[in-house]
Amino acid sequence: MTTSLLTAVRRAAVVAASASALVAVAGPVSANVPEGWSDPDPMSAGHLLLLIAGLPILLAVVITVLTVLPGLLKGEGLTGGQPTEWIGGPRQGTHELAGPDDESSEAGGVSARF
């Protein structure tokens, strides 16, 4: 058998096995509601979307606000009042960096030559 024929046979076997597994597992899904249980009204697509997407987004926004709000109220900003750390860089910020003196100077940035 050729390699392409073996590949096609394998793919067909995987598709057939997957389809039969889905059909076997889907049996209980089609069951009716038991007699003692209430039969709820169908849910609209908008309500379902609100539950699936809206509530997690709302929860993420609330957690973010509760986390950031104390620092903002103290006036620390989003970084907590501390400057971001630049390992090996100047202590007082970028104004300490040397700028290029002339066109042949390599101070002030990467020359992009290898």
N, C-alpha and C positions, 0 to 999 in steps of 0.2 A: 504494500500500500504506500502511496505517496504521502509526503508530509502534509500537504494541503488537505488531502482526503481524511487523514487522521485528525487534523484540527477541526474539520467540519463535523466529524462523527462525535468528537469530544464536546463541541459546542452544542450539538443537538441533544446529547445525553444530559448535559447540564441544564438546558432549557426544559427538557422533559421532566427531569427530577425536581426542578424548582416548581414547575407548574403543578405536578402531582402533590408535592408537599403543601403548596398553598391551598389546593382543593381539600386536602385531608384536614388541614388545620381550620379551615373556614366553616366547618360543619356546625360547631357550637354557636357561631355568630348568628346564624339564621334562626336560632331558637326564639320562641315567644316569651313574653314576660310571664313569670309564674303567676298563678291565680291570686295569691295573697298580696301581691305587690301592687302599688299604684302604677297606672300607665301615664307617664308624664307627657305633656304636650311636646310636639316637635320643636326643636330649637332653630331659630333663624340663623342665617349665615353671618349676619352682623353681630349677633350676640355671641356666637362661637368665636368669631375673629376677636371680639373684645376680650373674651376669656383667655384665648390662646396667646394673643400678642399684646393686648392693651394692659393687662394686669402685670405681666413681667416688666414691661417698659415703665409703668408707673412705679413699681417697686424699686427699680434701678434708679429712677430719678429721685425718689424719696431718700434712698440710702445715700446717694451722692450729695444731696442737699444737706442731710444730717451730718455728713462727714466734713464737708467743706465749710459749712456755715459758721462754726465756732472760730475758725481761723480768719474768715472774712470779717466777722464782727470785731475781732481784736485788731484788725488792720494788718495782719500778717500776709495777706494775699494767698495765692494758691500754693506757693512754695514754702509756706510756714515761716516767712520772714528771713529765711536763710538763703543766700545765693547758691546757685547750683555749683557743685564742686567740679573744679577743673584740675585734675591730677597732673602735677608737674607744671602748671601754668602760673602766672603771676598772682600774688595774693590779693591785690587790690582791684583786679579787673583788667580789661583789655587795654585801658589807656596807658599801662606800663609797657606795652609791647613796642618794640622799635619798628618804625616805618621805614620803607626803602629810602635810601639817601639819593641814589641816582638809578638810572636804568640798568646798570650792571650789578646793583646790589641785590642780594638774595634774601634780605630781611623783609619780613612782613607777609610771607605766604609761601606756598608751595610753588616751585617753578615748573612742575609738570614735565620734567625731563628725567629719563631713566638711563 
